[in-house]
Amino acid sequence: MPIHSLNPKRSQVPFSPENRASQVGWALALMLLALSPVSTKIGGALWLILVVGGLLVWWRTRDETRADDHEGACRVAWVWLGFCVAGALLKLVGVLYWGDPVGTRHFEIRLTLAAGATWLLLRQLPSGFIDFGRLRLALLVAAAFALGVSIAHAYFNVETPSNRINWAGGLVMLAFAQIALLGQSVRARDVAVTILTLFLLLLSVLLTGARGAYLAIPWLALSALGALLLVGQRPVVQRLRLTMRFVVPLLVLTAVTVLLVPKVVNVPAQRLQLALEEVQATIVAGDTRNYVNSPVFVRIRFWQRSWEAIQQSPWLGHGRDRRIEMIQEWADEAGSDEMRRHIHVHNEYLNGWLDHGIIGLVSTLCFMVGLFVAAALAGRINVHVGIGVLGVGVLHVLMSLTDTNTGTNNYGVMMSLSMAVMLLSLERRRTLGTAS
């Protein structure tokens, strides 16, 4: 029996595909997703719609029971929610112990609420509500807007909507979300839309000069190739031929892009060359005097001093306020104006440990482990969703080594939205008592 028939007043079922309000809400969500790279407030608004939508579903269907709440897609979302709750609660312990402002923990709050909303939506959304074709196109439009922002940044020094490193990381998350949607279709047109989306997002990330996000590019390329080769149920040779059909057009598009937007090559080349020079000067030659404001020196000094401070209080940490004070002290000691601008030690693992001790470190790791476990479970249902979720996990692990600041707003928003897109693409046939 379909879930709609549980209620004689079908119009009362929230987000029914035939409901006018649901259609308007879905169109608004797609529009906001497409515009999310332009403004963090737009992404934040979409996150709010996701959370409110989940709560509305729960409220309207709270008296109904389901036999498969913890099976299939719902089980993946439930496990992800469990890790988010665990990480948030551990972080809350440290925050309350040191009297840190709760409002600065955007990452944990946003991910946990969005994970709960996604689980609620997966339990009750009617089959066929999500139009994956339009969702795929919305991500393509988002990639086009992202490229526009990155071109403005590279050529006209226009600031990105958020910190460029975390903003670029959010674009990579959208790329993995688009890869996940390959599991919903095997049409050549959808494959072409996916490839074009990934291409535009890759150009956008390269133009930002955000070296922290560059770390995830090799994994993104491998994930895209693997996902394309796994499209459909055809023999491997046919799938390979399908992938190769897009190689020549993609190479031509790449050549044209390099001619029209040469900074796509120049910016990453300059940024990587600068990083190499800084490494050789500060680490190999030991020249710290002339490089006190270089990104490499700043990170190395932060990591050295953070580790020393952690050893003084490994179990309880020092609290957020003391961490900010220590950063200023380290900046004065090194004579670095660049260090003085920061309140984060450019390593999420050390930052969490420095703030709240071992509990803070475990909290940081909870979200990472949750992503990998969710990827493994999702991969059993839909290999492309598994690839996408795994990609977000790898991105988060890598970016946390050198850059990620989970106290910022946009990073948590984009991870929340990307995970929601991927988990909702595990859509099942909504039949009582039937697992996915």
C-alpha positions as CSV (number, residue, x, y, z in Angstrom):
1,M,0.0,0.0,0.0
2,P,1.5,3.4,-1.0
3,I,2.1,5.7,1.9
4,H,-0.3,8.2,0.3
5,S,-3.2,5.9,1.0
6,L,-2.6,6.0,4.8
7,N,-4.3,9.4,4.8
8,P,-7.6,9.8,3.0
9,K,-6.9,13.5,2.5
10,R,-4.0,13.1,0.1
11,S,-3.5,16.9,-0.1
12,Q,-2.4,16.7,3.6
13,V,0.7,14.6,2.7
14,P,3.5,17.2,2.7
15,F,5.4,17.6,-0.5
16,S,3.1,15.4,-2.6
17,P,4.2,15.8,-6.3
18,E,0.6,17.0,-7.2
19,N,0.5,19.6,-4.4
20,R,0.9,23.1,-5.8
21,A,2.7,24.4,-2.7
22,S,5.1,21.5,-3.0
23,Q,5.8,22.3,-6.6
24,V,6.5,25.9,-5.7
25,G,8.8,24.9,-2.9
26,W,10.7,22.5,-5.1
27,A,11.2,25.1,-7.8
28,L,12.4,27.6,-5.1
29,A,14.9,25.0,-3.7
30,L,16.3,24.3,-7.2
31,M,16.7,28.1,-7.8
32,L,18.5,28.6,-4.6
33,L,20.8,25.6,-5.2
34,A,21.7,27.0,-8.6
35,L,22.5,30.4,-7.1
36,S,24.2,29.1,-3.9
37,P,27.8,29.7,-5.2
38,V,27.0,33.4,-5.6
39,S,26.1,34.2,-2.0
40,T,26.5,32.4,1.3
41,K,23.1,33.8,2.3
42,I,21.4,32.0,-0.6
43,G,23.0,28.7,0.5
44,G,22.0,29.4,4.0
45,A,18.4,30.0,2.9
46,L,18.3,26.7,1.1
47,W,19.7,25.0,4.2
48,L,16.9,26.5,6.2
49,I,14.3,25.3,3.7
50,L,15.8,21.8,4.0
51,V,15.5,21.8,7.8
52,V,12.0,23.3,7.9
53,G,10.9,20.9,5.3
54,G,12.1,18.0,7.3
55,L,10.4,19.2,10.4
56,L,7.2,19.8,8.5
57,V,7.2,16.3,7.2
58,W,7.8,15.0,10.7
59,W,4.9,17.1,12.1
60,R,2.4,16.1,9.4
61,T,3.2,12.4,9.6
62,R,4.2,12.0,13.3
63,D,1.3,9.6,14.0
64,E,2.3,7.2,11.2
65,T,4.6,4.2,11.7
66,R,6.8,2.6,9.1
67,A,8.4,-0.8,9.0
68,D,11.5,0.3,7.2
69,D,12.6,3.4,9.0
70,H,16.1,1.9,9.5
71,E,16.5,0.0,6.3
72,G,18.0,0.9,2.9
73,A,18.3,4.6,2.3
74,C,16.8,5.5,5.6
75,R,19.5,3.4,7.4
76,V,22.3,5.3,5.6
77,A,20.7,8.7,6.6
78,W,20.2,7.4,10.2
79,V,23.8,6.3,10.6
80,W,25.0,9.6,9.2
81,L,22.7,11.4,11.6
82,G,24.1,9.3,14.5
83,F,27.6,10.3,13.8
84,C,26.6,14.0,13.5
85,V,24.8,13.9,16.8
86,A,27.8,12.2,18.5
87,G,30.2,14.7,17.1
88,A,28.0,17.7,18.0
89,L,27.4,16.4,21.6
90,L,31.1,15.9,22.1
91,K,31.8,19.4,20.8
92,L,29.1,20.7,23.1
93,V,30.8,19.2,26.1
94,G,34.0,21.1,25.3
95,V,32.2,24.3,24.5
96,L,30.2,24.2,27.8
97,Y,33.3,23.3,29.8
98,W,35.3,26.2,28.5
99,G,32.4,28.6,28.2
100,D,32.9,29.0,24.4
101,P,30.2,30.7,22.5
102,V,27.9,28.0,21.1
103,G,26.9,30.2,18.1
104,T,30.4,29.9,16.7
105,R,29.9,26.1,16.0
106,H,28.1,26.5,12.7
107,F,29.5,23.3,11.3
108,E,28.2,20.9,13.9
109,I,24.9,22.6,14.3
110,R,24.2,22.8,10.5
111,L,25.3,19.3,9.7
112,T,23.3,17.7,12.5
113,L,20.1,19.6,11.8
114,A,20.4,18.9,8.1
115,A,21.2,15.3,8.6
116,G,18.0,14.9,10.8
117,A,15.9,16.7,8.2
118,T,17.3,14.5,5.4
119,W,16.4,11.4,7.4
120,L,12.9,12.6,8.0
121,L,12.4,13.5,4.3
122,L,13.7,10.1,3.2
123,R,11.2,8.4,5.5
124,Q,8.1,10.1,4.0
125,L,8.8,11.8,0.7
126,P,6.6,10.1,-2.0
127,S,8.4,8.2,-4.7
128,G,8.9,10.4,-7.8
129,F,8.8,13.7,-5.9
130,I,12.4,14.5,-6.7
131,D,13.0,15.4,-10.3
132,F,16.6,14.3,-10.7
133,G,16.8,15.7,-14.2
134,R,16.1,19.2,-13.0
135,L,18.3,18.7,-10.0
136,R,21.2,17.8,-12.3
137,L,20.5,20.9,-14.4
138,A,20.4,23.1,-11.2
139,L,23.9,21.8,-10.3
140,L,25.0,22.7,-13.9
141,V,23.7,26.2,-13.5
142,A,25.4,26.5,-10.1
143,A,28.7,25.5,-11.7
144,A,28.2,28.2,-14.4
145,F,27.6,30.8,-11.7
146,A,30.6,29.5,-9.7
147,L,32.8,30.0,-12.8
148,G,31.6,33.5,-13.2
149,V,32.5,34.3,-9.5
150,S,35.9,32.7,-10.0
151,I,36.6,34.7,-13.2
152,A,35.7,37.9,-11.4
153,H,38.0,36.9,-8.6
154,A,41.0,36.0,-10.8
155,Y,40.7,38.9,-13.3
156,F,39.2,41.7,-11.2
157,N,40.2,40.9,-7.7
158,V,36.5,40.5,-6.6
159,E,36.4,38.6,-3.3
160,T,34.7,35.2,-3.3
161,P,31.4,35.0,-1.3
162,S,33.2,33.3,1.6
163,N,36.8,32.5,2.4
164,R,38.1,31.3,-0.9
165,I,39.5,28.1,0.4
166,N,36.3,26.9,2.0
167,W,34.3,28.3,-0.8
168,A,36.3,26.3,-3.3
169,G,35.9,23.2,-1.1
170,G,32.1,23.7,-1.3
171,L,32.3,23.6,-5.1
172,V,34.1,20.3,-5.0
173,M,31.3,19.0,-2.7
174,L,28.8,20.0,-5.4
175,A,30.9,18.1,-8.0
176,F,30.7,15.0,-5.9
177,A,26.9,15.5,-5.5
178,Q,26.6,15.6,-9.3
179,I,28.6,12.4,-9.6
180,A,26.2,10.8,-7.2
181,L,23.2,11.6,-9.4
182,L,24.7,9.4,-12.2
183,G,23.1,6.5,-10.4
184,Q,19.7,7.8,-11.4
185,S,20.2,7.7,-15.1
186,V,22.2,6.1,-17.9
187,R,21.2,8.5,-20.7
188,A,24.0,10.1,-22.7
189,R,22.5,13.5,-22.2
190,D,22.7,13.1,-18.4
191,V,26.3,11.9,-18.7
192,A,27.1,15.0,-20.8
193,V,25.5,17.3,-18.2
194,T,27.5,15.7,-15.5
195,I,30.8,16.0,-17.3
196,L,30.1,19.7,-18.2
197,T,29.3,20.4,-14.5
198,L,32.5,18.8,-13.3
199,F,34.5,20.7,-15.9
200,L,33.0,24.1,-14.9
201,L,33.5,23.4,-11.2
202,L,37.1,22.3,-11.8
203,L,37.8,25.5,-13.7
204,S,36.2,27.5,-10.9
205,V,38.4,25.8,-8.2
206,L,41.6,26.3,-10.2
207,L,40.9,30.0,-10.7
208,T,40.5,30.6,-7.0
209,G,44.1,29.7,-6.3
210,A,43.0,27.9,-3.3
211,R,45.7,25.3,-2.8
212,G,43.9,23.6,0.0
213,A,41.1,22.7,-2.3
214,Y,43.6,21.6,-5.0
215,L,44.4,18.6,-2.7
216,A,41.1,17.0,-3.6
217,I,41.3,17.5,-7.4
218,P,43.2,14.2,-8.1
219,W,40.6,12.2,-6.1
220,L,37.8,14.1,-7.9
221,A,39.2,13.1,-11.3
222,L,39.6,9.4,-10.2
223,S,36.0,9.4,-8.8
224,A,34.6,11.0,-12.0
225,L,36.4,8.4,-14.2
226,G,35.3,5.5,-12.0
227,A,31.7,6.8,-11.9
228,L,31.5,7.1,-15.7
229,L,32.9,3.7,-16.2
230,L,30.2,2.3,-13.9
231,V,27.3,3.9,-15.6
232,G,24.6,1.5,-16.6
233,Q,24.5,-2.3,-16.8
234,R,26.4,-2.6,-20.1
235,P,29.6,-4.6,-20.6
236,V,32.8,-2.9,-19.6
237,V,33.8,-2.3,-23.3
238,Q,30.5,-0.5,-24.1
239,R,30.8,1.6,-21.0
240,L,34.3,2.5,-21.9
241,R,33.2,3.5,-25.4
242,L,30.4,5.7,-23.8
243,T,33.0,7.5,-21.8
244,M,35.4,7.9,-24.7
245,R,32.6,9.6,-26.7
246,F,33.0,12.6,-24.6
247,V,36.8,12.7,-24.6
248,V,37.4,14.6,-27.9
249,P,34.7,17.2,-27.2
250,L,36.1,17.7,-23.7
251,L,39.7,18.1,-25.0
252,V,38.4,20.7,-27.6
253,L,36.5,22.5,-24.8
254,T,39.6,22.5,-22.6
255,A,41.8,24.0,-25.4
256,V,39.3,26.7,-26.1
257,T,39.0,27.5,-22.4
258,V,42.8,27.8,-22.0
259,L,42.9,30.2,-25.0
260,L,40.0,32.3,-23.7
261,V,40.7,32.1,-20.0
262,P,44.5,31.6,-19.7
263,K,44.5,32.2,-16.0
264,V,42.9,28.7,-15.6
265,V,46.5,27.5,-16.2
266,N,48.4,30.5,-14.9
267,V,46.8,30.9,-11.5
268,P,47.4,27.3,-10.3
269,A,50.9,27.2,-11.9
270,Q,51.8,30.4,-10.0
271,R,50.3,29.3,-6.8
272,L,52.0,25.9,-6.8
273,Q,55.4,27.5,-7.8
274,L,55.0,30.0,-5.0
275,A,54.3,27.1,-2.5
276,L,57.4,25.3,-3.8
277,E,59.6,28.3,-3.3
278,E,58.2,28.9,0.2
279,V,58.8,25.3,1.2
280,Q,62.4,25.4,-0.1
281,A,63.1,28.7,1.7
282,T,61.5,28.0,5.0
283,I,62.0,24.2,5.4
284,V,65.1,23.4,3.3
285,A,67.1,26.6,3.7
286,G,65.7,27.6,7.0
287,D,65.1,31.2,5.9
288,T,62.2,32.3,8.2
289,R,63.1,36.0,8.4
290,N,62.0,36.8,4.9
291,Y,59.0,34.5,4.8
292,V,57.3,35.2,8.1
293,N,54.1,36.2,6.3
294,S,54.1,33.4,3.7
295,P,51.3,30.8,3.9
296,V,53.8,27.9,4.3
297,F,55.7,29.6,7.2
298,V,52.4,30.6,8.9
299,R,51.1,27.0,8.8
300,I,54.3,25.4,10.0
301,R,54.6,27.8,12.9
302,F,51.0,27.3,13.9
303,W,51.4,23.5,13.8
304,Q,54.6,23.6,15.8
305,R,53.2,25.9,18.5
306,S,49.8,24.1,18.6
307,W,51.5,20.8,19.2
308,E,53.5,22.3,22.1
309,A,50.4,23.8,23.6
310,I,48.4,20.5,23.2
311,Q,51.1,18.6,25.1
312,Q,50.6,21.0,28.1
313,S,46.9,20.0,28.3
314,P,46.1,17.1,26.0
315,W,43.0,15.9,27.8
316,L,41.1,19.2,28.4
317,G,42.6,21.6,25.9
318,H,42.7,25.3,26.4
319,G,39.4,26.7,25.2
320,R,38.6,28.9,22.2
321,D,39.5,32.2,23.9
322,R,42.9,31.0,25.1
323,R,43.6,29.6,21.6
324,I,43.0,33.0,20.0
325,E,45.2,34.6,22.7
326,M,48.0,32.1,22.0
327,I,47.8,32.8,18.2
328,Q,48.4,36.5,18.9
329,E,51.3,35.6,21.1
330,W,52.8,33.4,18.5
331,A,52.4,36.1,15.9
332,D,54.2,38.6,18.1
333,E,57.0,36.1,18.7
334,A,57.4,35.5,15.0
335,G,56.8,39.1,14.0
336,S,54.2,37.9,11.5
337,D,51.3,40.2,10.5
338,E,49.7,37.3,8.6
339,M,49.6,35.1,11.7
340,R,48.0,38.0,13.6
341,R,45.0,38.0,11.1
342,H,44.0,34.5,12.0
343,I,42.1,32.8,14.8
344,H,42.4,29.3,13.5
345,V,45.6,27.2,13.4
346,H,45.1,26.0,9.8
347,N,44.6,22.4,10.8
348,E,41.2,21.2,11.9
349,Y,42.6,18.2,13.9
350,L,45.0,20.4,15.9
351,N,42.4,23.1,16.3
352,G,39.8,20.8,17.8
353,W,42.4,19.2,20.1
354,L,43.8,22.5,21.2
355,D,40.4,23.9,22.1
356,H,38.8,20.9,23.8
357,G,41.4,18.3,24.3
358,I,40.9,14.7,23.3
359,I,37.1,15.2,23.2
360,G,37.6,17.9,20.7
361,L,39.7,15.7,18.5
362,V,37.3,12.8,18.7
363,S,34.4,15.2,17.8
364,T,36.4,16.3,14.7
365,L,37.0,12.7,13.7
366,C,33.3,11.7,14.2
367,F,32.1,13.6,11.1
368,M,34.9,12.1,9.0
369,V,34.3,8.5,10.1
370,G,30.6,9.1,9.6
371,L,31.1,10.1,6.0
372,F,33.2,7.0,5.3
373,V,30.6,4.7,7.0
374,A,27.8,6.4,5.1
375,A,29.7,6.0,1.9
376,A,30.2,2.2,2.5
377,L,26.5,1.7,3.3
378,A,25.3,3.9,0.4
379,G,27.6,2.1,-2.0
380,R,25.7,-1.1,-1.4
381,I,22.5,0.5,-2.6
382,N,23.9,2.8,-5.3
383,V,27.5,2.8,-6.2
384,H,27.5,6.3,-7.5
385,V,26.1,7.7,-4.3
386,G,28.8,5.8,-2.5
387,I,31.4,7.4,-4.7
388,G,30.0,10.8,-4.1
389,V,29.8,10.5,-0.3
390,L,33.3,9.0,-0.2
391,G,34.5,11.9,-2.2
392,V,33.1,14.4,0.3
393,G,34.8,12.4,3.1
394,V,38.2,12.4,1.4
395,L,37.9,16.2,0.6
396,H,37.1,16.9,4.3
397,V,40.0,14.8,5.6
398,L,42.5,16.4,3.1
399,M,41.3,20.0,3.6
400,S,41.3,19.6,7.3
401,L,45.1,19.0,7.2
402,T,45.9,22.6,6.0
403,D,42.9,24.8,5.9
404,T,39.4,23.9,6.9
405,N,37.9,26.2,9.5
406,T,34.6,24.6,10.7
407,G,33.8,27.8,12.5
408,T,32.9,29.4,9.2
409,N,29.4,29.3,7.9
410,N,29.6,28.4,4.2
411,Y,31.6,25.1,4.6
412,G,29.0,23.5,6.8
413,V,26.2,24.7,4.6
414,M,27.6,23.3,1.4
415,M,28.4,19.9,3.1
416,S,24.9,19.8,4.5
417,L,23.3,20.5,1.1
418,S,25.7,18.1,-0.8
419,M,24.9,15.3,1.6
420,A,21.2,15.9,1.4
421,V,21.3,15.8,-2.4
422,M,23.3,12.5,-2.4
423,L,21.3,10.8,0.3
424,L,17.9,11.8,-1.2
425,S,19.1,10.4,-4.5
426,L,18.9,7.0,-2.7
427,E,15.2,7.4,-3.2
428,R,13.2,4.1,-2.7
429,R,9.8,2.9,-3.8
430,R,7.6,3.9,-0.9
431,T,5.8,0.7,0.1
432,L,5.1,-0.2,3.7
433,G,7.1,-3.1,4.9
434,T,9.4,-3.2,1.9
435,A,13.0,-2.4,2.1
436,S,14.9,-0.6,-0.6
